[in-house]
Amino acid sequence: MKIKIVVILAFVFIQSCGIFNRVPYSQSNACDILENKNSWRRSLNSSSKKWGVSPALQLAFIKTESNFRARAKTPRKFFLGIIPTGRISSAYGYAQALNGTWDWYKKDTGNKHARRTSFSDSTDFIGWYVNQTNRKLKISKSNVYRQYLAYHQGHAGYSSGRYKSSEAIMAVAKRTSKTANVFEKQLKNCK
């Protein structure tokens, strides 16, 4: 009897880990992404109300940054092609926030227990960062293309125009903007 209980508890634990952190199968439809994810929907709406940043922008940033993987990390760097020497950056989690920027967010918002693996904390972070960008760089919160460039490059990098020398970064920003537009239309028709 005790063995059955242990086996059942182990099975429930393993299943529960997968349920809460499961990557959406279909990432091209906002309604599919949010299906059975009521906490995600609440997080997006809460951040939207708090920071004035659309749920579509938040979802598009997360799709671009982590493909909805809670523990996403940047690729490893290698010495001589075989010896791992660390990661490209400290970006981590749904929002791919850097250590320093995440610390700034926690201090500025008082959310000292925020985790980058939390969808709710990540949407709040994106809303906060877009709001900071709007205040500092005067980029409209609805301008997904420019907001993404400032998000990816940082405020100083955006101000310096460093992104202009990278067609790849501008292409990613354009793709993120298109994704946000698609998500915006889809979210109006979700059940």
Helices and strands as residue ranges (DSSP letters): H 2-21, H 30-34, H 38-51, H 55-66, E 76-79, E 83-87, H 99-109, H 119-137, H 144-160, G 162-165, H 167-187
